[in-house]
């Protein structure tokens, strides 16, 4: 059974930074396939960053500002979010295939 737990969300000013964490259990391949999604009220959940084959992929809206990293030994991934904008506000979810964490709220105050 895969279990994902996010943490690190909060309220931040425009231009600020936050670092989200996802602790995963029940995985057999380290951090391969783990990803971050976010959901804004009224919109569909969207992919933000993912690790695939040792390479990181980012949504165009976050390229150059967000950095995905991970530790295979700890089964954890992080999302360093810099230069945050109001449109980054939403609930951020850790994902692995059909499994989702409970989400962590990120609010960028204008």
N, C-alpha and C positions, 0 to 999 in steps of 0.2 A: 504494500500500500504506500503510495507516494503522498507525502505531506509537505506542504509549502507554507512557510510563515514569513510574511513581510514585516519590516519595521523601518523607521527612519523618516516617515512623513511628518509634515507639520506646516506651519504658517511661515512664509518667508517673503521678504520684500522683493520687488522687481530688481533683477540683476543679482540676486542672492544665489546661494548654493544649498543643496541638500544632498545627502548620500543615503540612498535606499539600500536595504539589505534583504536578502532572501535566503533563509535557511531551509535546505531541502533534506528530506529523509526518504528512505526507500528507493533511492536511485542506484543503478548499477554501473552507470557510465560517467560518473563524475558530473561535471556541469554541462556536458554536451546536451544540447536541446533545450536548455533552460532559456527563458525569455521574459522580457518585461512588456506588459501591455498597459494601456491606460484607458479609462472611460470618463468622458465628460457627459454631464447630464444632457439628455436629448440626442446624444450621438452614439454610434456604435463603438464597441471596444476596438481599439486600434493597436497594432504592434508598434512598439517604441524601439526596442533593441533586442537582438537575439544573438546567440552564439551557435554557429553551425560550422562544423569541421575546422574548429580552431580559428575561425574568422568571425569578426563582429559585423553585424548588419544593423543599420539605423534607419529610422524613418527620416525622410528629408527634413522634416520640421525640427529635428533635434540634432542633426549632424553638426559637428563642430562644437556642440555645447554639452552633450551627454557622453559619458564614457562607461562602457560595460566592462566589468572585470569579474574574475571568478577564481575560486580555489577548489581544485578537484579533491584535494585531501579532506577539506572541510565540508564539501558539498554546499558551498555558498556562492552566490553571485551578488554583486553590488552594482548600483547604478549611480554614478556620480553625475549630478545635474548642476550645471553651471549657467550663469547668465539667464536665470529663470525669467520667464515671461508670463503674463496673466493667462495666456492660452495654454500654458502647461498645467494649469489647475485641473485636477481630476483625481480619481482613485486609481492608484497604480497597483497592478497585479503581477505576481510572479506566476509563470506558466510553465508546465511541462506536459506536452501532448494534451490529454483531456483533463489534466489536473490544474486546479487554480488555488491560489492562496486566498485569504480573506480580504486582501487589499489594504492599502495604506493611503490615507488622504494627503494630497499635496495641494496647498492653497498658496497662490502667489498673489500677494496683495498689491493693488494699484493705488 
